[in-house]
Amino acid sequence: MARILLIDDDRNLREVVKFILADKGHEILEAADGEEGLRQFAAEAPDLVLTDIRMPGRDGMEVLRQIRTRNTGTEVPVIVLTAYGTVEQAVEAMREGAFTYLLKPFNRDELALTVQQALQLRTLAQDNRNLRRLLRERGAELPLVYASEVMAQLVEKVRRVASSEATVLIGGESGTGKELVARAVHDLSPRWDAPFVAVNCGAIPADLMESELFGHTRGAFTGATVARTGRIRNAQGGTLFLDEIGELPLPLQPKLLRVLENKCVDPVGGAEPVAVDFRLVCATNKNLPQEIAAGRFREDLYYRLEVVHLDIPPLRERLLDIPVLWQHFSQLHGGRGIRSEPALLRRLGELPWRGNVRELINLNQRLVLMRQGDRLTLADLEAALTGQVAEKVPAAEDTTGSEDAASAAHEQGMSDLPLGPLPEAGFSLPELEREVIRLALEKCGGNKSRTAAYLGIPRHVLLYRLQKYGL
C-alpha cells in the first residue's frame, strides 16, 4: 500500500481517482489547489503525487518544480494529469522531471498501471541508493593517488570541508587534478548520491554560456524551439563544479552571485525564478585577485566563492608522488604486470612537468603502448621524450644541402611573423595573440566572419577572443 497525494481542482475527478486507487489498497490524500498540495506534500511525505496541470493559483508546473526542489534524496515520482489541449505542457512537465502524464479522461486500468509503474520505479531508486550507501560505508576510498605529505594535508582538508555546505575554490596549475579534488569533495559530502555536474567555463562560447548555465524557456530567443533546464538545475540536490571560473564572462558574474545569494535561478525568458538547491565547487588556474585588479572578475563574487580555498601544488613540488602515480597509471594502461626500472623513476623526478599529472598520464600511456615487454626501461623513456621533441619541432627538409640555407629559411620565416622576429628577452603569448587578432581584424575591415576565416578559427571562437581581450 502506498500513500498518494492527488492535487486537482475538479472534485468529481478526485472522487473517481480516489475510488479507483483506494480499491487497489492505496491511501489517498486530496488537495484542491497547488498551494494546499505543497503543504500536504511537506507534512504527509507521500510516496507518489498526481497533479493536474491547469489549476487556480499555483498550477501543476509550479507544483512539479517545487516538489523537484524539495524531493532531494526521496525520489517521489510525479504523474501529471492533463486534457488534450495541454499535451504540450505535459511534455514540458516531463522535461522538468515528471514521471509521465495521463490524458483526461483516462480509464481505470490505465490509471492503475501507471501508478504501479511509478511506485516500482521509486522502489528501485531507493534500493539503488541503499546499495550505494552500503558500499560507501564499507570504506570506499578517494580516487587520489599520492605519497607526499603536502598531498596528505590536502586530502585531510578535503575530508574536513566535505561535510559542510561551504563553497569551495580550488586553485592550481593546469593538469594538477582539480576536477578529481572537486569530485572527492562531492563523494565525501552528504550530497554524494545526487548529481555531480561539471562545466568548463573556458570551453563554452560566451554567447551560449547564459543558456547553458541558467537554462531558457521555449521561444526565449531565436532558435529556442524547446526549453532547456540548464546545468545549475541539473545539479539539483548535488554539486555543481565550475572549472576555469576565471573564464566566466563578466556580464554573467552578477547573475551567478544572485543565484548563490537567493538560491533561485532565472531562466532566460522565464517569468518566475525557480528555487534550486546545490553546492558550488569552483576551480581556476588564474590568480583571481589579479583578475579583479584588471577588471575581469568581480570582487564580490570572488569573496562569495572563496569560503574555503584548496590549493593543489604542481607535480614538480611533490616529487614523492611521481613513482606511485607512475605505477598506478602503468597498471591502468597495461595491467598489473607492468614494472618500471629504478633508473626510469629517478629520471622522471628530473623532468620539469609543465603539464603536471596530465603530462605524466600521457607519457605513461605512450610508453606502455610502445613497450616491448612488461618492463619499462630508462631507454624507453628517453626514446619517448626524444619522440615528443621531434614531433613538436619537426626537422626542415634540406633542399639545398647547406645548413646556412636552412638557417636563412628559418630567419626568413621569423621575419614573416605579423609582429616581426621574436625578441631575445621573451614575450607574453596572450599579448601576442591579442595583437595578431587586432591586426587581422583591421585587415578584414572589422568583418568578424572574414577575420575568423582569415585566422582559420570558428567564428564563435573569435567572438570569445574578442570579448576576452576587449577588442
N, C-alpha and C positions, 0 to 999 in steps of 0.2 A: 504493500500500500504506500502511496506517495501523497505528499501534501502539495496541492496545485493551486496557484493563485490565478484567478480569472478576472481580467480587467476589461470591462465593456460597459458602455452607457446604455445598451439595449437590454432591458430587464428580461424580456421574453427569451432572448438568446441565452442569457445567463442561466435561466431555468432549464433550458434544453440541454446545454452543455453539462450543467451540474447533474442532471438526471442520468445522462449517458456515462459520465466518468464515475459517479458515485456507484453506479451499477457494477463497475469494474473494481470496486473496492477502494477508490481514492477519496481522500478528504479534500473538499473544495472550499477555498477562501474566495470571497467575492468583493469586488471593488467597482464602483460606478464611474470612476474617472481616474486619470493618471495620478493626480496628487494623492488620492486615497490609496491607490495601488502601490505607490512607492512607500507610503507609510507602513502598509501591511508587509511589504517585502522586507523592510528593515526590522519590523517587530516579530514576524512569524517565521522567517527563514524557510521559505517554500523550496520544494525540490524542482519545480517547473513553473514557468509563467506563460499564460496565454493572454495576449493583449490585442485589442482592436487598434487599427491604425488611426482612424478618424474619431476623435473624442473632443468634447469641450475642454478648455483649459490645456493641460499638458497632453499632447497627442501621443500616439503609440511610439513614434520615432524618438521623442524625448524620453519616454519611459524606458525604451530599449537602451539609449545612451547612458542614462543614469544607472540602470542595472548593470551594464557592462563595466561602469566605473566602480560600482560597489561590489562587483562579483569576484574580486580578486581571490583566487585560491579556492573557489567553491564550485565553479563550472555549472551554474544554474542555467539550463537552456531556456530560450525564449522562442515561442511559436507565435507568429503574427497572424491575426485574423483580418481578412480584407475582402472588400467587394470587388467586382470585376473592374470598376472604374479606377481602382487604386493599385492595380497589379504592379505598375511601375514603382510605386512607393514600396511595395512589399519586396521587390527585387533589391531595391536600395537598402531596405532593412537587413536583408541577408548579407549585403556587403558590410553592414555595420556590426554583424556578429550574430544575427538571429539564426536559430537552428533551421527553420523553414517557414513557409507560410501556407495558410489554408484559405481557399476561396469560399466565401459565403454564397449560397448555402452549401454546407458540407454534410455528407451522410454519416451515420453512426459509426460504421466500420472504419471509414477514412479517419475520423477523429481519434478513435481508439487506437488504431495502428500507429498514427503519427505520434501520439503521446507515448506509446510504448517504446518506439524507436528513440525518442528524445531522452527518455529515462534510462534506456540501455546505454546510450552514449555517455550520459553523466556517470553511470556506474563504472564504465570502462575508464573514463578520465580520472575518477577517484582512485581506482585500483592502480592505474599507472603512476599517479603521484605517490601513493603509499609505497609502491615498489621502489621508486626512485629515492624516496626518503630513507627507506631501509638500507639501500646501497650506500647512500651518503653517510648514514650514521655508522656504518661499518668501516669507515675510515678512508673515504675517497681522498686522494692526495691532490695537491695543486699541480697543474701541468707546468711547473717551473723547475728547471734543472740547474743546479748551482753547487758550488763548493766554497765560495768566498764568504768572508764574514760580512762584507758590505751587502751582499745579496741576502744573507740570512737576516740581517737587520731590516732590510726592505720587506721581506716576507712577513716578519713579525709585525711591522706596521700595517701591512695589508690585513692580517688577521685581526688587529685591534680595530681598524676603521670599518671593516666589512659589515659588522653587525649594526652599525649606525645608519642613519638616513642622510648623512652629510654628503655634500657634493665633493667629488674628488677630482683634482687636476694632476695629471701625470706628465712629468717632463722627461726629456731625454732625447738623444740624437736619433736620427732615422735608423731603423733596424735593431734597436735595443730590446724590443719586445713589449712596447707599451700596450698593445691590444691584449696580449697574454696576461699582463698585470690587471687590466680592466676586467677581463673575464674572471680572474681569480677573486677580485673584489665581489663580483656578482655571484660566483659559485659559493662563496662563504657567507653570503648575506641571507636574510630571511626571504629574499625575493628569488632564491636560486632556482625555483621551479617555474618561474614566469619568464617571458621572453627576454633575451639579450639582443638588442637591436644596435648594430654598428653602422655608423655613417661616416664616410670620409669626406670632410668638408672641402678638401682640395681637389676632389675628383668629380664634383658636380658643378656644371656651369652655373654662374651666378644667377642667370635669369630663370633657372629651374629650381634653385635652392629653396625658395619660399614654399612652393607647392610640395616639394619633396619632404620637407620637414613638417610643415603645418597642415598639409592637405588642402583640398579645394572642393567646392561644390560643383555639381554639373552646371555648365554654362557660365562659370565664373570668368572665363576668358575664351578667346578664340581657340578651338581645338579641345576644350574641356568637355568632351562628349559624355564622360562618365565621372562620377565623383571619386575622389582619392582620399583615403583616410589620412595618410601622412605618417612619417616614421615615428613622430612623437607619440601618436595614439597607438601605433603598432606596439610600442613598448609598454602598454598599459599593464600595471602591476609589476613590471620588471625593471630592467636597466637600459637606459639609452646611453650609448657610447659615441661621443662626437670626437672623432680623430681629426687631427690638424685643425683644432678650433680656431687657431690664429688666421686661418683662411676664410672664416665665415664672413661674408660681405658685411660691411659696416652698417648698411641700412637695416639688416635683419637682426643685428645685435640687440637693439632695444626690444624687439618683439620676443626674442628668446628670454630676455630678462623678465619681461612681463609674464611669460609662461611660468618661469621659476617662482616668481613672487605670488602670483594669483592661482597657480595650479589649474589654469584653464588655457585652452588653445583656441585661437580664432582662425578657422579655415578660410582660405582665400574665397571671397564671395559669400561666406556664411553670415547669417543674420544673428546667430546666437553663439556665444562661447561654449565650448564643450569641456567639461571637467576631465582632468587627467590625473593619474597617479603613477609616477615613475621616479626612479633615482637617476641622477645625471652623473656620468663619469666622462671627463674630457681628457684629451692628450694633445701635446704640442711639442714640436722641436724648435719652436721660436722662443725668443726672450720677450714675453708679453709686456713687461714694463717698458722695454724699448719700443715695442709696437704702440703702446699708449702714448709715449712721448712723441712718436712720429705721427700721431693722429689716426692710426689704422686700427685701433682697438679701444673699446670703451672701458674707462676705468671702473665704472660702477659694475659692469658685467664681470670684469676681472676679479673684483673682491667677492662677488657672489659665487664665482666658480672655485676660487682657491680657499675653500673652507679647510680642506686637507690637501697638502701637497706631497706627492710621492715622486721622487727623482730617481730615475734609473741610470746608474753610471755606465759609461761606454765600456765596451769589451776590453779595450786596452788598459783600463783601470781595474780590471778584475781578472787577471791572468789565470788565477786558480780555477776559474770556471771553464776555461778553454778545453782542457783534457776531458772533463766529464761531458761537456756539450758535444765534443767531437765524437766520443764513444756512443753517446745517445743517438746522434744523427747517423752514425755508421750502422747501427742496428736498425734504425728506422728505414734507411735506404737499401740496406743489403742483408739484413738478418743478423742473428746473434753470433754467427761465426766470424764476423769481420773483426780483425785486430789491426792495431797500428803500432809500428816500432817506436821506441822512445825518442829516437833522433827526429822523427817527424813531429812528435808532440812538442819537443823543445823548439823546433823551427817555427811552429805555429805561434809560440809565445813571442817571437821576434817580429812578427808582421804588424803593420800599423792598424789594420782592421777599421778602415774608414767607414765601411758598410756595416760594422758591428756583427751581431748574430746572424742577420740576414746574409751577409757576405760569407760567414762561416758555413751556413747551411748549403749555399750554392757551391762552394768549393768542395765540401764533403761529398755532395751528390755527384759532382763531376768525377772525383777520384774513385768513388765506389762503382760508378757505371763503367769506367775505363780500366778497372783493375784487371790484373792477370790471374790472381788467385784470391785467397781470403786474407792476405796480409798486405796492408798499405805501408809503403816504404817512403823514406825521405826522397828517393829518386822519383817516385810517383808524384810527390808534392811539387818538387822543383819543375818537373815536366809540365804539370798543370799550371803553375804560376807563369812559366815561360809562355805557355799557350795563351794565357789570358793577356799577357802583354802584347803578344803577336797579333791577337785579334783586335785589340784596341788601337794599335799603331801598325797597320799593315805596311810592309816594305813596298816602296815605289818601284815600279818596273824600270829597269835601266835600259833605255833605248839608245843611249849614246856610248855606253861603255866607260863613262867617266863619272867619278864621284863629284867632280866640280859641277857637271851638268845637273846632277840630281840636286845638289845644294842650291844651284841657281834656280831650279824649278821650284824648290821649296820656298826660297825667298820671294820669288815672283807670286806664288800663291798667297803668302802672307801679305804682300803689298796689295793684293786684290781684295782684302777684307774691307768692309764698309768703313771701319774706323782706322785703317792703316795697320802697320806692323804692331805686334804685341809689345808692350813696354817691358823693360827688363825688371822693373820693380813689382810686377804683378798688377792685377786689376780686379774689379768687382764684376763677377759674372752677371748678377741681376742688373747692374747698371749697363753692362754691355748689351744685354737682351733688350732693355728699355730703349736704348739709343738706336739699336737696329730696327725695332718696331716703329719708332718715331720716324726714322728716315724712310722706311718702306711706306708708311702712311703718307708722308709728303710726296713720295714718288708716284703714288697712286691717286693723288689728288684728294685724299681724305676718304676715298671709297673703301669701306671695310671689306666688302666681298672681294674686290680686286686685290686688296692688301693681303687677305688671307690666302688667296690663290698664289700670289707672288711669293709669300713665305712658305707655301706648301703645308699649311695647317688648316684644320676645320675652322669655320667662321666663329663657332661658339668659343673655341679656344682663344682666338684672337680677342673676342669681346671680353673674356675673362682677364686676359693680359692687359688690355686697355684700362679696365677698371682697377686692376691690381696696381698698375704703375701710374694711375691718374692721368692718362693720356686722353 
